[in-house]
Amino acid sequence: MGAMTVDRADGRSANQLRPLACSRNILHRAHGSARWSQGDTIVLAAVYGPKAGTKKGENPEKASIEVIWKPKTGQIGKLEKEYEMILKRTLQSICLMTIHPNTTTSIIVQVFGDDGALLPCAINASCAALVDAGIPLRHLAVAICCGLTEGGSVILDPTKAEEQKIQAFAYLAFPNSPLSVLPSVPSAEDDGPIENGIITSVTHGVMPVVDYFNCLERGRAACAKISEFHRRSLESQVPGDLTKAT
């Protein structure tokens, strides 16, 4: 498969990610915050809580996660509502929900730039913000977008223009243990072999099964690089940032 030699408008190779950047603890009124960028896709995530009480329909014996998506311009639409739901489910799966029962933690996601791979960028930003807030996590979620070109090649981290041209793409989130970064992480519930698992998978367009599994393989390898970036980013702000001063 000619995935490695595909021509991309920005000159990247098929496996090459856009430049990553992450800064935390940038909103002083929030309990945790992070700004994550992948090229010109930029997301700011803010965490408030845990606050006492859960909303109607939530289990009071566990913690509750609330996600509020704020687009760069205009009102929230159907796609943003879908992103809210997917992001909420993703974050619920990585948070230790029994640590703070009958509480609600709110994550506000503000989009500053959308040049492709927006949902993975939001997942990465939200995870960094949860770490900044000291929310107990069973593991981190590390997200990537994999695209399938008309010629059958897989490309990583597509831009908005590439997303609009390619045959299909998948938003994938994989688990990554925080133990190597955070010195005092609570032991995980249902502690199983997470290294080969997948947390979230959202596909757009028509993607043959063999290409989907190729995306999984390539996406997992790329997320190892993002995990390493996560680790370096977190280490640069540990230990003084583990418990934020209010």
Protein Blocks (a to p, Z undefined) as FASTA:
>chain_A
ZZlmpccfklpafklccdddddehkbfkbmbdcdddehjaccddddedjdehidehiafk
bccdddddddfbdcddfklmmmmmmmmmmmmmmpcfklmghiacddddddfbdgejklmm
mmmmmmmmmmmnopacfbdcddddddddfkopacehiafklmmmmmbdcdddddddfklm
mmbbccdehiacfklgcfbdcdedjddfklmmmmmmmmmmmmmmmmmmmmmmmmmmcckl
mpccZZ
